[in-house]
């Protein structure tokens, strides 16, 4: 894990959004970074479509973990 320096106004925006969306400040910042990266790679997709892709990826990841033997999950 590394540290990222951001401006005070951006930190304030993240803090407000994290409270409104019931996420930690770090989780909110990571969400915005993931959406930003995905939107640069897929400029034709809307915000909703990008969020749908994130959800689909999470569902696939959880399914893969569920298929692992119990010992491998520990």
C-alpha positions in Angstrom: 0.0 0.0 0.0 1.3 3.5 -0.8 0.3 7.0 0.1 -1.2 9.4 -2.3 -1.1 13.1 -1.6 -4.3 14.9 -2.5 -5.4 18.5 -2.1 -7.5 19.6 0.9 -10.5 20.5 -1.2 -10.5 17.0 -2.8 -10.1 15.4 0.7 -13.1 17.5 1.8 -15.1 16.3 -1.2 -14.2 12.7 -0.5 -15.1 13.0 3.2 -18.6 14.5 2.3 -19.3 11.8 -0.4 -18.1 9.0 1.9 -20.5 10.1 4.6 -23.4 10.4 2.2 -22.7 7.0 0.6 -21.8 5.2 3.8 -18.3 4.4 2.7 -15.0 4.9 4.4 -12.9 7.8 3.1 -10.4 5.3 1.6 -13.2 3.3 0.0 -14.7 6.4 -1.5 -11.4 7.6 -2.9 -10.7 4.1 -4.3 -14.2 4.0 -5.9 -13.6 7.3 -7.6 -10.1 6.2 -8.8 -11.5 3.0 -10.2 -14.4 4.8 -12.0 -11.9 7.4 -13.3 -9.5 4.7 -14.6 -12.4 2.7 -16.2 -13.9 5.9 -17.8 -10.5 6.7 -19.4 -10.2 3.2 -20.8 -13.9 3.1 -21.8 -15.0 6.6 -22.6 -18.1 5.4 -24.4 -19.6 3.9 -21.2 -21.8 5.9 -18.8 -21.3 6.0 -15.0 -24.1 3.5 -14.5 -22.6 1.1 -17.0 -19.2 1.4 -15.3 -20.7 0.7 -11.9 -22.6 -2.3 -13.4 -19.2 -3.7 -14.6 -17.7 -3.2 -11.1 -20.6 -5.1 -9.6 -20.4 -7.9 -12.2 -16.6 -8.3 -11.5 -17.3 -8.5 -7.7 -20.0 -11.2 -8.3 -17.5 -13.2 -10.4 -14.8 -12.8 -7.8 -17.1 -14.0 -5.0 -18.2 -17.0 -7.1 -14.6 -18.0 -7.7 -13.8 -17.8 -3.9 -16.9 -19.9 -3.1 -15.6 -22.6 -5.5 -12.2 -22.8 -3.6 -11.8 -25.6 -1.1 -12.3 -24.6 2.5 -8.6 -24.8 3.4 -7.6 -22.6 0.5 -9.9 -19.8 1.7 -8.4 -19.6 5.2 
